Every structure is written in structure tokens, then in C-alpha cells.
């Protein structure tokens, strides 16, 4: 039974329409992933559900007594209350019940008043206290703080001393521990490291109520959600299943819709050919036939569904100016501290040409500092690093400090690459979805996602053969992340990437390095393989033991074998795409012949060409399946 129903919701701000006729339901235990590109109205929809905004049209119906929890309603106070006390404040009603039980107990012990009524009241309160979780609220407060990365020595810190990220985490915890029946979570994994996200996933899977989650973290959505709602083209579609399952269903639906549209249009053209022929003959019987066929065409047109146009994605291609040597980067015994705060020591890395290496680690362990050292923006306290022959490194800074916020988009590119023509700069900006007057938009007025696209464009135009990428998918929506992933899969240089995006890591990584205060731990494989190793040996973790290398096989040979298999796969994809292109041309030619009057009037020729068309279409379907398999 639904606890929340949205019926024909529409929302506009002046002439700008966000969505129309949006309808879906949330059942009592549903965990819904709400997805869509930046700016489609996901956060606005949350505000409508919370009655902070009125929709232009439509109805939001909630179950009677439904308690809705939204992160903005559980903001962290700015006073001097400690972190622990701030979180424990969500249990103020339990604490008041606990104090009343203590008062009653004291009265009973002193023999004051009507003992029978005092004992009855005490019993009633104790039962309610236990049923509402009163015996565990302190342990839940402590475990939740630790789960989201707060250390016990930080529990007594005043909330006024917290960073923006820490305040967001504390607000999230207040929401999670509140007595809400429906949680509205807007990008809950922001500011969390991988270990904290894992705790959050476990908490949400065990949550007894319903939730709607806005997130671009696809791995997180796969781990938590059982239903997906996508807002696209100002309308919504609802699918059973998590993100990856939704993507498969969506793609299949799009293909089916396109195929039906093409087949319907083909049938319309065929019947219109018959109508034209019958009218040329202009006999009474022919005219009746033409009128009958015209009604058939009208029926097909009435139910014709024109597929939505595909939304435009970023068009990227990172092309190195030249090839590097085989040894790209060698790091030996790096150590870094800031005063008494020791970040890391004994950091060793050997990066080879063509590798895609990901660096993981807890927030604050020094990953960004390591990249700044490698980019010569900071100095190490000890150790050295050497770049190989012909290595040109480009650096994506997650803090976007390489951008001049006083510049417009077009000036930022012109100033970085003054030798580029205005036409080249404008076409490059258009490929990253900055068109028309958007190229004159100042960076200071841009969103985080827009600035990230400018940073990626500057990186693409540099022609680097080694990319150091620090959280490149932050601020990007799912479609932009997938465009970046596909681009980096085809990159012929070397990648070293810091990321908490586990979907991104799984798709690209052939090696994972975990940074700890005592060095690096290496895992040959992607994120799922790293998790398998942790399950086998729980002592190995992001905050784990001294640096060590895993060598079940000759790791260099294994990497070369993986790279060889990847090259073969890409070659097969190229060859398959070429065959598909040629076969599609042949199918198009046959369809054109079948539409001619000459063939329509020649029964034997019609049968021959139809048989040939079916054979080629069958072969084309097999090639599509092969291409999809190779892409997987």
C-alpha cells in the first residue's frame, strides 16, 4: 500500500517548465532512486513533497500520520553544543521519558504518594521507553558517529568548529536517527569516504521505512534501491529495480520504441505507395481500395509514438601529443606531515605506460596532498619521484583552484590556450555543452558541475599522456560520468585517479592502491576484487596495516596480459562496428528497392528481396548482440 502518491504533478517557474504530469507511488518499504540530469527538478520535487513549495498543478497525497524526514529539516546547530550532544538531541523525547522514570523511581523509593498509580505509570513509561529504543539510543548515537567517520576524540568538539563537510555528515546522521517513516535523501554520499558510504548503505538497507534518494553515485543506488524513477524530457518513468537494471530496461525500451516507430513509418510509406497506384488507375474499385487503405494509414498515424530525441552528452576525446616511455612514474619512500599531523610515509609506486591506477583511502589520509606533490605544488618531507621519458602530466584539481573565477568560459580557454582560434575554442566549448551566450557566463556564476566541465575541457586540450585526476566525477551527473568513463576507456595514455566513485573504479581500474599512514597496499583488479580481498582478510582496510604488495602471480605479466586482452577487445569492437555499418547500408538499399513500384508489381522479385532483407536483418541482430557483449 503506498505511503506517498504523486499524481500529475507539474512545476514551472515563470516560462521555465521543470516537469509536467509527473506521477509515481512509494510503498511502505520502497527504496526509490530518483535520477535525472542536473537541473531537471529533483530537489524541487523534494520541496514540493515537504510542502515548502506549491506545485503548478497536481496532487501530493501522503498516508495519514506519515512523518517525512528531509535533511534541511535536521540542520546542524551553530552553537557550542558538542558533536555527541547534537546528534543525541534527536532522542530528546526518550531522554525526557528516562528522566521521568527516574523521578517516579525516586518517589516510589521514598514512599511518596499513591504507590499503585506511581508503579502503574512507571511500568507504562518503561514499556514505551523500551519499545521506542530507549535502551539502545546511546549506543546507536556512538556507532552512527563512528560509522560516518567521526573519531571518539572528536565527540566533544563544539559544532561551531566543524567544517562544511562535517556539518553535512552530522545533519545526515540526525535525519537517519530521527523517527521518520519516509526519508528524502539529497546526495547523501557527498563528503563521505568509501568506508562511510559502506556504513550508510548497511544502515539504509536495514531501515524499516521508505525512502527516496537523489544521487549520482550509481554503485550506491545499486546497493540500496529497489525502484528507480527518472525525470527526463520533463516527464518521469518508473522502473522496478536499481540503477544498472533500470539502464538495461530503459535501453531495451528505447530500442523497442525506435523499432516500432521505424516499422510503422515503413508500413505507412508502403501503404501510401499502394494508395498512389490505385488512384492513378482511377477506377471505381481502385478509388474504394485507396479510401480503405487511407483509413488504415490514419489508424497507424493515430497510435504512432515519436521517440524522444536523445539528450546531448559531452563529446570528449583525450589525445596525447606523443607517446611516453614504458616507465611513466616512479615514487620512492615519500613522506609528508603538517606539524604534528603525520599524513603518510613509505609511499612507493611504479606506474607503467597504459595503466589505469586508482588511489583509495580515508578522507584526510593525504591523497590530494600526494597529487599536489606529484604536480610540484607542494614538497615532500622525504623521498623522491621521477617521471619517465616524454611524460606530459595533466592534473585535474577537485578544488578547481586552476580556474580564474573572474573569467568567462571563453576567456578561461583563450587565456590557457592563446594560440587556438575563436572557432576552435567555441566548438570545443560546444562539445562540453556550453553554447550560445553560455560561453560568456562568468565562472563565478557557474555550478560545480559546469566548472568541472571547464576543467575537463582544459585538460583535454592539453594533449597530455599522463592524467592525474582528483575526484573527476564529483559534481557530474550520471550521464556526464558515463561520457567521461567511455572517453577514458579509449584513452591511449596513462591514468592515475583518486576517486570514491565505486562504479567508476569498477569500470576503469586494472590496479587499486590504498593509501594509509604507513604506505601503499596494492590490489590487482577493480573495486569488487578489492572488496573480495578485504572479505578474505578483514585486517586489510583503508586504515589498515603497513604497506605491502599482493603478488599471487607475476604482476607485470598479468598487467601485460590484461592490456593485450583489452587491445584485442577494442579491435573486435572496431571490426564489428564496421560490419554493422556496412550491413546497415545494405539493409537500407534493400528497403529502398522494396519501396519501388517496379518491385511492388513483381511478385517473385518481391519475395526474393524480402528473403534477402530478413537474412541481413537477422545477421545485423547477431552483430548488435556481439557488439553489446564486447562492450560489457
C-alpha angles and dihedrals in degrees: 000000000000118000090190130030126186114195125190094328117183128181131188135167105205107304093344111097115198100183142338136208092003112175135170141131134231118210124209096268099027119133103198125193110210109200139171141120122298110281099025092116107263096138090042088055090054090053090051091052089050090048092241088122132032116228119235087236140350138053136273111201120188128188113261111271094012111159111212119199119202123177095235089059090058099050118163114255118242096219131102096272111130123250091251094048091046092056094040089055089081086071095053091123091055091047091052090050089049091052091049091051089052091050091050091047091052091049092050091048090052091046094237124158129345103343095197094055092042092052091046091051091046091051092048092050094046092053091049091045092053094043091051092052098261094147093058107033094101094049090045090053092051097044092047092053092048091044092058093047106268113141119224091244087060095056091089095050115116114248089234088069095056124112120237091260093049092049089052091051092049091049089051091052091050089054094047093051095044119105094255124150092197123034121203106200118188110194093328094176094062111119092013126119121220095267091052092047088053090054090048092051091052092048094050094046088056094043109118097210135063129274142186114209127197107198143142089203099106096184089053092050091050091051097048115022132079098183133040128206117188125194109207133146087013092295135084136237124197123211133181110237140038129295101284093046089047091053091054093047092045093051091048090049092049091050092047091049092049093047092049091049092049092046091048092049090047090051091048091053091048093051092044087055089055091047091052091049093049092049091051090056087051100193121141092252090048092049091052089049091050091050091049092049091048090057088051090053091048091052091052092047092051092059094036112127114200109213116243114257114257114258114244118255130198112278108217135167122174107203119179115225089223141355122270128222121267094261105060104170133003119188121187129191099328117184130182135177136163106216108301092348107097111200105179145329138187092036110170126173135167112191119191129202114279096016124137105210125179124201116209132181145132120293108275096022092118106260094137091043089054090053091048089053091049089049090050093242091119136023127241118231090225140000134039143250130206129197117214130237118306093000115157110184124202121195129211107201113206089206089055091223089149089072124090102220091199090065127088117234093260093046092050091057094040092051092050095044106025092168092066118099120241089248092054092048093049093047090048091051090048089054087058091049099261105129139162114347090355089085088067094052111119115241089232089067095047128103121243090259093053092050090049089055091052090051091049091049092052089050092049093051091053096074093221123173095203119049120195103194120187109197094325094175095057110117092011120118121231096267092050090048091053091048089052092047093051090048094050091047087062095043111120095202132070128286130205110177137181110206145151091194101109094186088054092048093050093051097049114020125105091167134025124202118193114206117213133166088266100048142277131327115200129214121183105221141030133306095282090054089050089053091050090054091049090051089053092047113020090184088074107081142135089275092036141124132316119301117286137159126235111223111170087149136011095293096203092052091046092052091048089050091050091049091049092051090048091052090050090050092051090048090052090049091052092047092047092049089051091051091047091051092050093046092047088055091051091048090050091051092051091048090052091052092049090055093057121104091232093060094040089059095045107076097189093047089047091055092046095051093043091054090048091049092051091050093051093045089053090051089047091054090052090051091049089053091048091049091050091049092051091049090053 
